[in-house]
Amino acid sequence: MNGAAPVIVAIVSWNTRDLLARCLESFAPEAERGRADVWVVDNASTDGSPEMVRKRFPWVHLIASEENLGFGRAINKVARQTSSEWIATANADIALRPGSLDTLLEAGARDPGAGALAPRLVLPGGETQHSVFAFPTIAFSAILAVGGFRASAALADRMALPGHWNKDLARRVPWAVAAFLVFRRTAWDQVGGFDERQWMYAEDLDLGWRLHEAGWATRYEPRAVVDHHHAAATTQMWGRELAPHWQRSTYGCIARRRGAGYARAVAFFNLIGAILRWARLAVRSQRRKDLAGLRQAHWRWVLTHLKALSPRAKLEELV
């Protein structure tokens, strides 16, 4: 067991060698002062990532897997081998800004009910990534589908909708993406870490949901800033069209936690909303040809939700 540092950082990498090097460089000051013990789980990269870690970062604990374990399973592998007050999950495409880890831990000390701490994620262009979301309940999906959130700015903010959510306000939130999250180890152990059936995508939703049901909160702290080169690994695997993959995993998560019937009800309302948005764009694109591509993208959303409603879809098996 290794528990000298208060934070164990578990970084998952797959063919992102240069970004991984940037990530480890950003954690070096935290490791040097004994604040963080850094682990890398490399998921069978073919770009020389493990060799780079061994050569340039000998202070890092490296697990060079011979297979792609996915995200949650790789993090759990580190969690089982370590002990610490906090465990942080990280993509290889993030970089920690100075002081951000301290800021998150201070936020956790002020809020003992917070089982997970989320920073502000900043994309390469300088904009804040929308990284906080509501749980995909039937009620949420229905309100979103009919645009009911437009009746109240407070409701839209509470639903954490892109473009309506105040990204500058520190607060408790439903759940946050796991590109970089710091978990209280007691909360992590209570819910059992990541569900390894979620091979890629929605593992953070699933864990956030289970933390919530166990009485733990997720706290967003925008003063803690982490740079994020979004989807650096997943675009190599699936290309730029990632939405169908994470939406499919989301339906699988919902089905396993709430049942297939509940997941299909969510999919039904999502389908209604997607059709309405596509129809509005179809009308507008008759006058504006530049909207044709966006209209096609919205139609792909329609098809994604429609597939989840198929009687042949075994939602509990989706990952």
VEXLOMAR-590060 format. One record per residue (C-alpha): residue number from 1; residue in three letters; x, y, z. Coordinates in Angstrom, 1 decimal. Layout:
<tiros>
<NUM,ala,<X,Y,Z>>
...
</tiros>
This chain:
<tiros>
<1,met,<0.0,0.0,0.0>>
<2,asn,<1.2,3.5,-0.8>>
<3,gly,<-0.4,6.2,1.2>>
<4,ala,<2.3,8.8,2.0>>
<5,ala,<0.8,11.5,-0.1>>
<6,pro,<-2.7,12.9,0.6>>
<7,val,<-3.7,12.5,-3.0>>
<8,ile,<-3.3,9.6,-5.4>>
<9,val,<-3.5,10.7,-9.0>>
<10,ala,<-4.5,8.0,-11.5>>
<11,ile,<-3.9,9.0,-15.1>>
<12,val,<-5.2,6.9,-17.9>>
<13,ser,<-3.4,7.1,-21.3>>
<14,trp,<-3.9,5.7,-24.7>>
<15,asn,<-1.7,6.9,-27.6>>
<16,thr,<-1.4,10.5,-26.4>>
<17,arg,<2.3,10.5,-25.6>>
<18,asp,<3.0,14.2,-26.0>>
<19,leu,<-0.1,15.2,-24.1>>
<20,leu,<0.7,12.7,-21.4>>
<21,ala,<4.2,14.3,-21.0>>
<22,arg,<2.5,17.7,-20.6>>
<23,cys,<0.2,16.2,-18.0>>
<24,leu,<3.0,14.7,-16.0>>
<25,glu,<5.0,17.9,-16.1>>
<26,ser,<2.1,19.8,-14.6>>
<27,phe,<1.9,17.3,-11.7>>
<28,ala,<5.7,17.3,-11.1>>
<29,pro,<5.6,20.2,-8.5>>
<30,glu,<2.8,18.4,-6.6>>
<31,ala,<4.8,15.2,-6.5>>
<32,glu,<8.0,17.0,-5.5>>
<33,arg,<6.4,18.5,-2.4>>
<34,gly,<4.8,15.3,-1.4>>
<35,arg,<1.2,16.5,-2.2>>
<36,ala,<0.5,13.9,-4.8>>
<37,asp,<1.6,10.4,-5.7>>
<38,val,<1.2,10.0,-9.4>>
<39,trp,<0.3,6.8,-11.3>>
<40,val,<-0.2,6.2,-15.0>>
<41,val,<-2.1,3.3,-16.4>>
<42,asp,<-1.2,3.0,-20.1>>
<43,asn,<-3.9,1.1,-22.1>>
<44,ala,<-1.6,-0.7,-24.5>>
<45,ser,<-0.4,2.4,-26.4>>
<46,thr,<1.6,1.9,-29.5>>
<47,asp,<3.1,5.4,-29.6>>
<48,gly,<5.9,4.8,-27.1>>
<49,ser,<4.0,6.3,-24.1>>
<50,pro,<5.2,3.7,-21.6>>
<51,glu,<8.8,4.1,-22.7>>
<52,met,<8.5,7.9,-22.4>>
<53,val,<7.2,7.7,-18.9>>
<54,arg,<10.0,5.3,-17.8>>
<55,lys,<12.7,7.5,-19.3>>
<56,arg,<11.5,11.0,-18.5>>
<57,phe,<9.4,10.5,-15.3>>
<58,pro,<11.0,7.8,-13.2>>
<59,trp,<9.0,9.1,-10.1>>
<60,val,<5.7,8.0,-11.7>>
<61,his,<4.2,4.6,-10.9>>
<62,leu,<3.6,3.0,-14.3>>
<63,ile,<1.2,0.2,-15.1>>
<64,ala,<1.8,-0.8,-18.7>>
<65,ser,<-1.3,-2.8,-19.5>>
<66,glu,<-1.2,-5.3,-22.4>>
<67,glu,<-4.8,-4.6,-23.2>>
<68,asn,<-7.1,-1.6,-23.3>>
<69,leu,<-8.8,-1.7,-19.9>>
<70,gly,<-11.0,1.4,-20.6>>
<71,phe,<-11.2,4.3,-18.2>>
<72,gly,<-13.0,3.1,-15.1>>
<73,arg,<-11.3,-0.3,-14.9>>
<74,ala,<-7.8,1.3,-15.2>>
<75,ile,<-8.6,3.8,-12.4>>
<76,asn,<-10.0,1.0,-10.2>>
<77,lys,<-6.7,-0.9,-10.7>>
<78,val,<-4.8,2.0,-9.1>>
<79,ala,<-7.4,2.5,-6.4>>
<80,arg,<-7.0,-1.1,-5.3>>
<81,gln,<-3.2,-0.8,-5.0>>
<82,thr,<-3.2,2.5,-3.0>>
<83,ser,<-4.5,4.2,0.1>>
<84,ser,<-4.9,7.9,0.6>>
<85,glu,<-7.3,10.5,1.8>>
<86,trp,<-8.1,11.5,-1.8>>
<87,ile,<-7.9,9.8,-5.2>>
<88,ala,<-7.9,11.9,-8.4>>
<89,thr,<-9.0,10.6,-11.8>>
<90,ala,<-7.3,12.1,-14.8>>
<91,asn,<-7.2,11.9,-18.6>>
<92,ala,<-3.8,12.1,-20.1>>
<93,asp,<-5.0,15.2,-22.1>>
<94,ile,<-5.3,17.5,-19.0>>
<95,ala,<-2.7,19.8,-17.4>>
<96,leu,<-3.0,21.0,-13.9>>
<97,arg,<-2.5,24.7,-13.3>>
<98,pro,<-0.5,25.8,-10.3>>
<99,gly,<-2.5,26.0,-7.1>>
<100,ser,<-5.5,24.1,-8.5>>
<101,leu,<-5.1,21.0,-6.4>>
<102,asp,<-4.8,23.0,-3.2>>
<103,thr,<-7.9,24.9,-4.2>>
<104,leu,<-9.9,21.7,-4.7>>
<105,leu,<-8.7,20.2,-1.4>>
<106,glu,<-9.6,23.4,0.5>>
<107,ala,<-13.1,23.3,-1.0>>
<108,gly,<-13.3,19.7,0.1>>
<109,ala,<-12.3,20.6,3.6>>
<110,arg,<-15.0,23.3,3.7>>
<111,asp,<-17.6,20.9,2.5>>
<112,pro,<-17.3,17.5,4.3>>
<113,gly,<-20.3,16.2,2.5>>
<114,ala,<-18.7,16.5,-0.9>>
<115,gly,<-17.5,13.1,-2.2>>
<116,ala,<-16.2,14.5,-5.4>>
<117,leu,<-14.6,17.8,-6.4>>
<118,ala,<-14.6,19.2,-9.9>>
<119,pro,<-12.4,22.0,-11.3>>
<120,arg,<-13.1,24.4,-14.2>>
<121,leu,<-11.9,22.7,-17.4>>
<122,val,<-10.5,25.1,-20.0>>
<123,leu,<-10.3,24.1,-23.6>>
<124,pro,<-7.3,25.0,-25.9>>
<125,gly,<-9.2,28.0,-27.3>>
<126,gly,<-9.5,29.5,-23.7>>
<127,glu,<-13.2,28.8,-23.3>>
<128,thr,<-14.6,27.0,-20.3>>
<129,gln,<-15.7,23.5,-21.1>>
<130,his,<-19.3,22.7,-20.1>>
<131,ser,<-18.4,19.8,-17.7>>
<132,val,<-21.3,19.7,-15.3>>
<133,phe,<-24.7,18.1,-16.0>>
<134,ala,<-28.0,17.2,-14.5>>
<135,phe,<-28.9,13.5,-14.0>>
<136,pro,<-30.8,12.1,-17.1>>
<137,thr,<-34.1,11.5,-15.3>>
<138,ile,<-37.5,11.3,-17.0>>
<139,ala,<-38.5,14.7,-15.6>>
<140,phe,<-35.3,16.3,-16.8>>
<141,ser,<-35.7,14.8,-20.3>>
<142,ala,<-39.3,15.9,-20.6>>
<143,ile,<-38.6,19.5,-19.6>>
<144,leu,<-35.7,19.6,-21.9>>
<145,ala,<-37.7,18.2,-24.8>>
<146,val,<-40.5,20.8,-24.7>>
<147,gly,<-38.2,23.7,-23.8>>
<148,gly,<-39.8,24.2,-20.4>>
<149,phe,<-36.5,25.5,-19.1>>
<150,arg,<-36.9,28.7,-21.1>>
<151,ala,<-39.7,29.8,-18.7>>
<152,ser,<-37.2,30.2,-15.9>>
<153,ala,<-33.5,31.2,-16.0>>
<154,ala,<-33.1,29.8,-12.5>>
<155,leu,<-34.5,26.4,-13.7>>
<156,ala,<-32.2,26.4,-16.7>>
<157,asp,<-29.2,27.1,-14.4>>
<158,arg,<-30.3,24.4,-12.0>>
<159,met,<-30.5,22.0,-14.9>>
<160,ala,<-26.9,22.8,-15.8>>
<161,leu,<-27.8,23.4,-19.4>>
<162,pro,<-25.0,24.6,-21.8>>
<163,gly,<-25.4,28.3,-22.4>>
<164,his,<-27.7,28.7,-19.3>>
<165,trp,<-25.4,27.6,-16.5>>
<166,asn,<-23.3,30.0,-14.5>>
<167,lys,<-19.8,28.5,-14.9>>
<168,asp,<-18.3,31.1,-12.5>>
<169,leu,<-20.3,30.1,-9.4>>
<170,ala,<-18.8,27.6,-6.9>>
<171,arg,<-21.5,25.2,-5.7>>
<172,arg,<-22.8,21.7,-5.4>>
<173,val,<-23.8,20.1,-8.7>>
<174,pro,<-25.4,16.8,-9.8>>
<175,trp,<-22.3,15.3,-11.5>>
<176,ala,<-19.2,16.3,-13.4>>
<177,val,<-17.1,14.8,-16.1>>
<178,ala,<-14.1,12.8,-14.9>>
<179,ala,<-11.4,14.3,-17.1>>
<180,phe,<-10.1,15.5,-13.7>>
<181,leu,<-12.0,14.8,-10.5>>
<182,val,<-10.8,14.5,-6.9>>
<183,phe,<-12.7,12.0,-4.8>>
<184,arg,<-12.8,11.6,-1.1>>
<185,arg,<-11.6,8.1,-0.5>>
<186,thr,<-14.2,7.3,2.1>>
<187,ala,<-16.9,8.2,-0.5>>
<188,trp,<-15.1,6.3,-3.3>>
<189,asp,<-14.8,3.2,-1.2>>
<190,gln,<-18.4,3.4,0.0>>
<191,val,<-19.8,3.2,-3.5>>
<192,gly,<-17.1,0.9,-4.9>>
<193,gly,<-15.4,3.2,-7.4>>
<194,phe,<-16.2,3.0,-11.1>>
<195,asp,<-18.6,0.4,-12.6>>
<196,glu,<-16.3,-1.6,-14.9>>
<197,arg,<-19.2,-2.4,-17.2>>
<198,gln,<-18.9,1.2,-18.4>>
<199,trp,<-15.9,0.6,-20.6>>
<200,met,<-15.8,4.1,-22.0>>
<201,tyr,<-18.2,7.0,-21.5>>
<202,ala,<-20.9,7.5,-18.8>>
<203,glu,<-18.7,6.0,-16.1>>
<204,asp,<-18.5,9.5,-14.5>>
<205,leu,<-22.3,9.9,-14.7>>
<206,asp,<-22.8,6.4,-13.2>>
<207,leu,<-20.4,7.1,-10.3>>
<208,gly,<-21.9,10.6,-9.7>>
<209,trp,<-25.3,9.1,-9.6>>
<210,arg,<-24.3,6.4,-7.0>>
<211,leu,<-22.5,9.0,-4.9>>
<212,his,<-25.7,11.1,-4.9>>
<213,glu,<-27.8,8.1,-3.9>>
<214,ala,<-25.4,7.3,-1.1>>
<215,gly,<-25.7,10.8,0.3>>
<216,trp,<-22.5,12.4,-1.1>>
<217,ala,<-22.4,15.6,-3.2>>
<218,thr,<-20.2,16.7,-6.1>>
<219,arg,<-18.8,20.2,-5.7>>
<220,tyr,<-17.7,22.4,-8.5>>
<221,glu,<-14.9,24.9,-7.8>>
<222,pro,<-14.2,27.2,-10.7>>
<223,arg,<-11.1,28.8,-9.0>>
<224,ala,<-9.3,25.5,-9.6>>
<225,val,<-8.4,25.5,-13.3>>
<226,val,<-7.3,22.5,-15.4>>
<227,asp,<-6.5,22.7,-19.1>>
<228,his,<-8.2,20.1,-21.2>>
<229,his,<-7.3,19.0,-24.7>>
<230,his,<-10.8,17.5,-25.1>>
<231,ala,<-11.3,14.0,-26.5>>
<232,ala,<-7.7,13.5,-27.6>>
<233,ala,<-7.8,9.7,-27.3>>
<234,thr,<-11.5,9.0,-28.1>>
<235,thr,<-11.3,10.8,-31.5>>
<236,gln,<-8.5,8.5,-32.5>>
<237,met,<-10.8,5.5,-31.8>>
<238,trp,<-14.1,6.8,-33.1>>
<239,gly,<-13.4,9.9,-35.1>>
<240,arg,<-15.0,13.3,-34.5>>
<241,glu,<-18.6,12.0,-34.3>>
<242,leu,<-18.5,11.0,-30.6>>
<243,ala,<-22.1,11.7,-29.6>>
<244,pro,<-23.6,8.4,-30.5>>
<245,his,<-21.0,6.5,-28.5>>
<246,trp,<-21.5,8.4,-25.2>>
<247,gln,<-25.2,8.6,-25.6>>
<248,arg,<-25.4,4.8,-26.1>>
<249,ser,<-23.3,4.3,-23.0>>
<250,thr,<-25.6,6.7,-21.1>>
<251,tyr,<-28.6,4.6,-22.0>>
<252,gly,<-26.7,1.5,-20.8>>
<253,cys,<-26.0,3.3,-17.5>>
<254,ile,<-29.6,4.3,-17.0>>
<255,ala,<-30.9,0.8,-17.8>>
<256,arg,<-28.6,-0.8,-15.3>>
<257,arg,<-29.4,1.7,-12.6>>
<258,arg,<-33.1,2.3,-13.2>>
<259,gly,<-34.2,-0.4,-15.6>>
<260,ala,<-34.7,-0.7,-19.4>>
<261,gly,<-38.2,0.7,-19.2>>
<262,tyr,<-36.9,3.9,-17.5>>
<263,ala,<-34.1,4.2,-20.0>>
<264,arg,<-36.6,3.9,-22.9>>
<265,ala,<-38.8,6.6,-21.3>>
<266,val,<-35.8,8.9,-21.2>>
<267,ala,<-35.0,8.0,-24.8>>
<268,phe,<-38.6,8.8,-25.8>>
<269,phe,<-38.5,12.3,-24.5>>
<270,asn,<-35.0,12.8,-25.9>>
<271,leu,<-36.4,11.7,-29.3>>
<272,ile,<-39.2,14.2,-29.1>>
<273,gly,<-36.8,17.0,-28.3>>
<274,ala,<-34.4,15.9,-31.0>>
<275,ile,<-37.2,15.8,-33.6>>
<276,leu,<-38.5,19.3,-32.6>>
<277,arg,<-35.0,20.8,-32.8>>
<278,trp,<-34.4,19.1,-36.2>>
<279,ala,<-37.7,20.4,-37.5>>
<280,arg,<-36.9,23.9,-36.5>>
<281,leu,<-33.5,23.7,-38.3>>
<282,ala,<-35.1,22.1,-41.3>>
<283,val,<-37.3,25.2,-41.7>>
<284,arg,<-34.5,27.6,-41.1>>
<285,ser,<-32.1,25.8,-43.5>>
<286,gln,<-34.5,26.4,-46.4>>
<287,arg,<-33.4,30.0,-46.1>>
<288,arg,<-29.9,29.5,-44.8>>
<289,lys,<-27.9,26.9,-46.7>>
<290,asp,<-25.1,27.1,-44.1>>
<291,leu,<-27.4,25.3,-41.6>>
<292,ala,<-27.6,22.1,-43.7>>
<293,gly,<-24.7,20.5,-41.9>>
<294,leu,<-26.2,21.3,-38.5>>
<295,arg,<-29.5,19.9,-39.6>>
<296,gln,<-27.8,16.6,-40.6>>
<297,ala,<-26.1,16.5,-37.2>>
<298,his,<-29.4,16.9,-35.4>>
<299,trp,<-30.9,14.1,-37.6>>
<300,arg,<-28.1,11.8,-36.3>>
<301,trp,<-29.3,12.6,-32.8>>
<302,val,<-32.8,11.6,-33.8>>
<303,leu,<-31.5,8.2,-35.1>>
<304,thr,<-29.4,7.7,-31.9>>
<305,his,<-32.4,8.1,-29.6>>
<306,leu,<-34.6,6.0,-32.0>>
<307,lys,<-32.2,3.1,-31.8>>
<308,ala,<-32.6,3.0,-28.0>>
<309,leu,<-36.3,2.6,-28.4>>
<310,ser,<-36.0,-0.4,-30.7>>
<311,pro,<-37.5,-3.6,-29.1>>
<312,arg,<-34.3,-5.4,-30.1>>
<313,ala,<-32.0,-3.0,-28.2>>
<314,lys,<-30.6,-4.7,-25.1>>
<315,leu,<-29.9,-1.5,-23.3>>
<316,glu,<-28.4,-3.1,-20.2>>
<317,glu,<-25.6,-4.4,-22.3>>
<318,leu,<-24.7,-1.1,-23.9>>
<319,val,<-21.2,0.3,-23.0>>
</tiros>
